[in-house]
Amino acid sequence: MVPEGWADATLGDFVKLKRGHDLPAHSRAPGDIEVIGGGGPNGFHNEAKAPAPGVVIGRSGSGIGNAWWSHKPFWPLNTGMYVTDFLGNDPRFCFLWLDWIDFTSHNSGGAQPSLNRNFIYPIPLPIPPLPEQKKIAEILSTWDKAIETAEALLATARTQKRALMQTLLTGKRRFPEFEGQDWREVRLGEVCDPKQWTTISNKNMTEEGYPVFGANGHIGWFDEFNHDEPTIAVGCRGVCGSVHLTPPKSYITGNSMALDDLDTGQADIGFLYQYLTHFGFRKIVSGSAQPQITGKAIKAYQLRLPPIAEQRRISEVFELAEREISHQHSQAEKLRTEKKALMQQLLTGKRRVQA
């Protein structure tokens, strides 16, 4: 049902679209004009083909149906369609609608997904009066700003953690109480026993139970666990060198190596996890067609360990950093979810606003 006061219209009554323009990388000249394709920003050029403000919709490939906004003149690529006329509607409101519509059922291509403007113009689209459009766009822009702030705080928290890793895990920064105490070089096999456990196939996994960890991290559930305590798992096939800290009562499957029997008098699990994550295992990957990491190579892996008390102190710092990252990530996700729900109400007229 069309809300009272809204026009019973279609997408073709809302905006006019045009296919973008070819511009291969070798034809681009240095400049600050953004090039936007179906997958979003795609470099720069010295000439614009579309004025600001502008909207691009992904026309083909993996970006099909995605909407992109530009507040500056830009060059729309042929992998997208761009709005040539907003037909008297508020441009920001048009972007919000085009970004919200699910275009997946309007594919006009075959093996290669594609959108045709003539196929999507008939999509029903109730249009509110211009003042209400502007108010809706204003409200949702406030949410966008809040999301941008949350994402900036999340990026800052991640940057701060990376900076801590660069200094604390290399000994460039020491806590005063540990100054003068040497770090020692050891092989990983001296502080733990890398072990490869039985692989669980996808068909044997269950819908609930204990978490299963492989080279890709958490990959499913199983009705048994093979590790009662938190354990470090290192990808030895597939995603070689991935590092995951598994929770208590989990199953580490065969394409990862479990660092079992950790000598807690020599190595703190939190410190070791951060150390291995930061420095990685790229140098010990073998094979080309099927890269792998052997248990022998993991045992021989060399690392530098500070005194155990310093390891624990460093681990505590990283726990605080990760809590902050988790908090900021949750805040950003919460705002995105709330905005999505609000969009559904505002763009369909289920919730009205006073212009």
PyMOL commands that set and color helices and strands:
alter all, ss='L'
color gray80, all
select helices_A, chain A and resi 11-14+25-27+61-63+91-100+104-106+117-120+130-168+176-178+188-190+202-204+269-279+282-284+295-300+308-348
alter helices_A, ss='H'
color red, helices_A
select strands_A, chain A and resi 16-19+33-37+40-45+54-58+67-70+74-76+80-85+184-187+193-196+210-214+217-222+231-235+243-246+251-252+256-260+302-305
alter strands_A, ss='S'
color yellow, strands_A
deselect
rebuild
show_as cartoon
